[in-house]
Amino acid sequence: MDTGVQPTLDEIEDRFVGLLAGRLTRDEADRWAARWVVRDGIVWDDLSWWALTHLYGIDLPTGQGDGYLHDDEQVRAWLAELRKRRAR
C-alpha cells in the first residue's frame, strides 16, 4: 500500500531484512527505494539516505551474466552497519 508518506528508518531496515529473508526480491527492493530516492521535496536524515541509496541499485548484475554486483554477504554487512549506526 502506497500512502505517499516517506518511510521510516524501521521500514527501510525492514526492506534489507525482507530481501535477505527471501520475502522481497532484489527488483522489488530496488524499485521501492528508487521511488523515494528520485522523489523531490523530501528531507532525509543522513542514515535514512545512506540506507536508501544502498537499496537503490541492489539488483545491479555483475555484468558477467550471473550474480549481483552486491552479493548477499555485502547486503548483510550493510544491514549490520545500519543497525550499528542506529544504536549510536
DAMO-V214307 format. One record per residue. N is the residue number from 1. RES is the residue in one small letter. NEAR is the number of other C-alpha atoms within 10 Angstrom. Layout:
# DAMO-V214307
n = {N/N}
res = {RES/RES}
near = {NEAR/NEAR}
This chain:
# DAMO-V214307
n = {1/2/3/4/5/6/7/8/9/10/11/12/13/14/15/16/17/18/19/20/21/22/23/24/25/26/27/28/29/30/31/32/33/34/35/36/37/38/39/40/41/42/43/44/45/46/47/48/49/50/51/52/53/54/55/56/57/58/59/60/61/62/63/64/65/66/67/68/69/70/71/72/73/74/75/76/77/78/79/80/81/82/83/84/85/86/87/88}
res = {m/d/t/g/v/q/p/t/l/d/e/i/e/d/r/f/v/g/l/l/a/g/r/l/t/r/d/e/a/d/r/w/a/a/r/w/v/v/r/d/g/i/v/w/d/d/l/s/w/w/a/l/t/h/l/y/g/i/d/l/p/t/g/q/g/d/g/y/l/h/d/d/e/q/v/r/a/w/l/a/e/l/r/k/r/r/a/r}
near = {3/5/6/7/8/13/14/11/17/10/12/19/19/14/25/24/16/14/20/17/10/9/11/15/16/22/16/16/21/20/17/16/22/16/10/18/16/10/9/7/6/11/9/13/9/9/13/20/16/13/20/25/16/17/27/21/19/24/19/14/14/12/9/8/7/8/13/16/15/15/13/14/10/11/18/15/11/18/20/13/13/19/12/10/10/12/7/5}
